[in-house]
Amino acid sequence: HRVTLPGVSRPRCAPPSIMCTAKGSNDAPGAPVPTPPRRALLGGAASSALLSSLATRADPATAYGLGNAPPPKTGGLFGRKQPRSEAEIRAVREEAERRREEREAEENPGELVTLPSGIQYRELDEGRADTGKTAQRGDTLYILYTVYRLAPGAYFKYSSGGTPIFLWSRGYGNEGQDDVGATYRFVLGDSDAVPRAVAPALVGMREGGRRRVLVPPQLGWTSDAVRPRPATFGAGRRLENHKEEPLLFEAELLRVRKSDEAPTEEDLAADLEPAGWSGVFKLP
C-alpha cells in the first residue's frame, strides 16, 4: 500500500527522451551533446606526450656535460665492448694477470722463493760472495732482525706482497732502543732459537745477505719459549696481540761462524751473556 501525505505532491521524473543541455548553449533545447570518439581521445593524448618530450629534450651539446663527447657506440657497460667468446675472456684474464705480476715486481723487490715445504721468503739482498761463508745447520749466526705484521687479508696474497707493519726489531735503534749494531746470536737448527718457519729459510744465506720470511701462525711464536722475544713491554703486547696472525721476519746476516770454526775470545765472552739482553739499564 502507498502512503500519501496530505498536501505533499509526489515528484515526477523527466522522461528519458529529454536530456539536459549546458547553460548558455546555442543548441536547441533538448538536443543531445555529441561525445568524441575514443580513438580521437587516445590520439590527442599521444600527441600531447610527444610534444612534452620534445620540449624537455636536452641539447646534444650539453647532454653529456659541457665539453664532454658522448661515449662511443660500441655497446656494453659504459661504452666498453664485452667479451663475446671464451678466447676473448681468456685473453682478458691473461692480460690482467700479466699486469698484476708487473705491479707486484715493482712493489716487492727481491725474488720470491718457495721451499718444498711451502715456506716462502724474499731474497732482498744476496750478500757478499767474497767470504764464501753460507749459513748451514749447526753454524752460529749473528743477525739483525725486524718483525712485521701484515695488513688484514694480505697473508693470502703474500706472493703479491702485503703491507708490512712494524712490531719490533733488534740492532737498528728503533723505538729509542740503544741497540744499534747489537746482534741476535743463535745456532741454526737449535730448537726454538727462531720460529720454525725461519730456520729453513736461512739455510744457504750469505754473510751480508737479507731475507724476509713469511711466518705462518702455526710455525711462529706458538709458545713463550720461541725466540727471539721483544725487549720492551709495548713490543711484547703487540706480539701477544698478533701472534695468531701471519708475520714477517726480516733477517740481515752479519756473520757466520762455522760449526768447525774455533770461537774467538769475543765469542766466548758473548756466549756468557744472557740471551735477549737489550741493555736498557745503564751503569751510572
C-alpha positions in Angstrom: 0.0 0.0 0.0 1.2 3.5 -0.8 1.1 6.2 1.8 0.5 9.8 0.6 0.9 12.7 3.0 -1.8 15.3 2.6 -0.6 18.5 0.9 2.6 17.0 -0.5 2.8 16.2 -4.2 4.9 13.4 -5.5 7.9 14.5 -7.7 7.8 13.3 -11.3 11.0 12.1 -13.2 11.8 13.6 -16.5 11.3 11.3 -19.4 14.4 9.5 -20.7 14.0 11.2 -24.1 14.6 14.6 -22.6 18.3 15.4 -22.0 19.8 18.3 -20.2 21.8 20.9 -22.1 24.6 23.1 -20.9 23.7 26.5 -19.7 24.3 29.1 -22.4 24.4 26.5 -25.2 23.3 27.7 -28.7 21.9 24.2 -29.4 18.3 23.8 -29.5 16.7 22.7 -26.2 16.6 19.0 -25.8 19.4 18.3 -28.4 21.9 15.6 -27.3 25.6 16.6 -26.6 28.0 14.8 -29.0 30.7 12.6 -27.4 34.2 12.5 -29.1 35.2 9.0 -30.3 37.7 7.0 -28.2 40.3 6.9 -31.0 40.4 10.7 -31.1 40.9 10.9 -27.4 43.8 8.4 -27.5 45.4 10.2 -30.4 45.3 13.6 -28.6 46.9 12.1 -25.5 49.7 10.6 -27.6 50.3 13.9 -29.4 50.5 15.8 -26.0 53.1 13.3 -24.7 55.2 13.6 -27.8 55.2 17.4 -27.7 56.1 17.4 -24.0 59.1 15.1 -24.6 60.3 17.2 -27.4 60.0 20.4 -25.3 62.1 18.9 -22.5 64.7 17.2 -24.6 68.4 18.0 -23.7 70.6 19.9 -26.0 73.0 17.4 -27.7 75.9 19.8 -27.0 75.3 19.6 -23.2 73.7 16.1 -22.8 77.0 14.6 -21.5 78.2 17.7 -19.7 79.7 20.8 -21.2 82.6 19.9 -23.4 82.3 16.2 -23.0 81.9 14.0 -26.0 79.3 11.2 -25.9 80.7 7.6 -25.4 81.5 5.5 -28.4 78.7 3.4 -29.7 80.4 0.0 -29.0 77.8 -1.5 -26.8 78.3 -2.9 -23.3 78.5 -1.2 -20.0 79.8 2.3 -20.0 80.6 2.0 -23.7 83.0 -0.9 -23.3 82.7 -3.9 -25.5 82.0 -7.0 -23.6 83.9 -10.3 -24.4 81.8 -12.5 -26.6 83.8 -15.7 -26.7 85.9 -17.9 -24.4 89.0 -16.9 -26.3 88.4 -13.2 -25.7 87.7 -13.9 -22.0 90.9 -15.9 -21.7 92.9 -13.1 -23.3 91.5 -10.5 -21.0 92.4 -12.7 -17.9 95.9 -13.3 -19.2 96.4 -9.6 -19.7 95.1 -8.8 -16.2 97.5 -11.4 -14.8 100.4 -10.0 -16.6 99.7 -6.5 -15.3 99.3 -7.8 -11.8 102.7 -9.6 -12.0 104.3 -6.4 -13.3 102.8 -4.4 -10.4 104.0 -7.0 -7.9 107.5 -6.8 -9.2 107.5 -3.0 -8.8 106.0 -3.1 -5.3 108.0 -6.0 -3.9 111.8 -6.0 -4.6 113.6 -9.3 -4.4 113.0 -12.7 -5.8 110.2 -14.8 -4.2 111.4 -18.3 -3.2 109.1 -21.1 -2.2 110.7 -24.1 -0.5 109.4 -27.6 -1.0 107.6 -27.4 2.4 105.7 -24.3 1.1 107.6 -21.8 3.2 108.2 -18.6 1.3 110.8 -15.8 1.6 112.1 -13.0 -0.5 115.8 -12.6 -1.3 116.2 -8.8 -0.6 120.0 -8.9 -0.7 122.1 -11.8 -1.8 125.0 -10.7 0.4 128.8 -10.9 -0.2 130.3 -13.7 -2.3 133.9 -12.9 -1.3 133.8 -14.5 2.1 132.5 -17.9 0.8 130.5 -18.4 4.1 126.9 -19.5 3.9 124.6 -20.5 6.7 124.3 -24.2 7.3 122.8 -26.3 10.1 124.9 -26.2 13.2 126.5 -22.8 12.3 126.3 -19.9 14.7 124.6 -16.9 13.1 124.8 -13.3 14.1 121.8 -11.4 12.7 119.9 -8.1 12.9 116.2 -8.6 12.5 112.9 -6.8 12.2 109.4 -8.4 12.8 106.4 -7.1 10.9 102.8 -8.0 10.8 100.8 -7.9 7.6 97.8 -5.7 6.8 94.4 -7.6 7.1 93.9 -10.1 4.3 97.5 -9.8 3.0 98.6 -13.3 4.0 96.6 -14.9 1.3 98.3 -12.7 -1.3 101.8 -12.7 0.2 103.1 -13.6 -3.3 101.9 -10.1 -4.2 103.4 -8.6 -1.1 101.2 -7.1 1.5 101.8 -4.0 3.6 104.3 -4.7 6.4 103.5 -3.0 9.7 106.4 -2.7 12.3 106.2 -4.8 15.5 109.7 -4.8 16.9 113.4 -5.1 15.9 116.9 -5.6 17.2 120.1 -3.9 16.1 118.5 -0.8 14.4 117.8 1.5 17.3 114.1 1.6 16.7 111.7 2.9 19.4 114.5 4.6 21.3 116.4 1.4 21.9 120.2 1.7 22.4 120.9 -1.4 20.4 122.4 -0.2 17.1 124.6 -3.0 15.8 123.6 -5.4 18.6 123.1 -8.8 17.1 121.0 -11.7 17.9 123.1 -14.8 18.1 121.9 -18.4 17.8 122.8 -21.8 16.4 120.9 -22.7 13.3 118.9 -25.8 14.0 118.6 -25.4 17.7 115.0 -25.8 19.0 113.1 -22.6 19.4 116.1 -20.4 18.6 113.9 -18.9 15.9 110.4 -19.7 14.7 110.1 -22.9 12.8 109.4 -21.2 9.5 112.5 -19.0 9.8 115.3 -21.7 10.3 114.9 -23.4 6.9 114.6 -20.1 5.1 118.1 -19.0 6.4 119.9 -22.1 5.1 122.4 -21.1 2.3 122.2 -17.4 3.2 125.5 -15.5 2.6 127.1 -13.0 5.0 125.7 -9.6 4.4 122.5 -11.0 2.9 119.0 -10.0 3.8 115.9 -12.2 3.6 112.2 -11.6 4.5 110.4 -14.8 5.6 106.7 -15.3 5.8 105.9 -16.9 9.2 102.5 -18.6 9.3 100.9 -18.6 12.8 101.3 -22.4 13.3 105.1 -22.0 12.6 105.7 -18.8 14.5 105.6 -17.8 18.2 103.5 -20.7 19.3 104.8 -20.6 22.9 106.8 -18.3 25.2 109.9 -20.5 24.6 110.2 -19.4 21.0 112.8 -16.7 20.5 113.7 -14.0 19.8 111.4 -12.1 22.1 110.7 -8.3 22.3 112.8 -6.3 24.7 110.1 -3.7 25.6 106.6 -4.1 27.2 104.9 -2.4 24.3 106.5 -4.6 21.7 105.6 -7.6 23.9 102.0 -6.6 23.9 102.0 -6.2 20.1 103.4 -9.7 19.7 100.8 -11.1 22.0 98.0 -9.4 20.1 99.2 -10.5 16.7 101.0 -13.9 17.2 97.9 -15.7 15.8 98.4 -13.9 12.5 101.0 -14.4 9.8 104.1 -12.3 10.5 107.2 -11.3 8.5 110.7 -12.0 9.9 113.4 -9.9 8.1 116.9 -11.1 8.9 120.2 -9.4 8.0 123.1 -11.9 8.4 126.2 -10.1 9.6 128.4 -13.1 10.4 128.5 -16.9 10.1 130.7 -18.8 12.5 131.0 -22.3 11.1 130.5 -25.3 13.3 134.1 -26.4 13.0 135.5 -22.8 13.5 137.2 -22.1 16.7 135.4 -19.3 18.7 137.3 -16.1 19.4 137.6 -14.5 22.8 134.8 -12.2 21.9 132.7 -15.2 21.0 133.4 -16.9 24.3 132.5 -13.8 26.2 129.3 -13.3 24.2 128.3 -16.9 25.0 128.2 -15.9 28.7 125.8 -13.0 28.1 122.1 -13.6 28.9 120.1 -14.2 25.8 117.9 -11.4 24.7 119.5 -8.8 26.9 118.8 -5.4 25.4 121.0 -3.2 27.7 118.1 -1.0 28.7 119.6 -0.2 32.1 123.0 1.6 32.2 125.6 1.8 35.0 125.7 5.4 36.3 
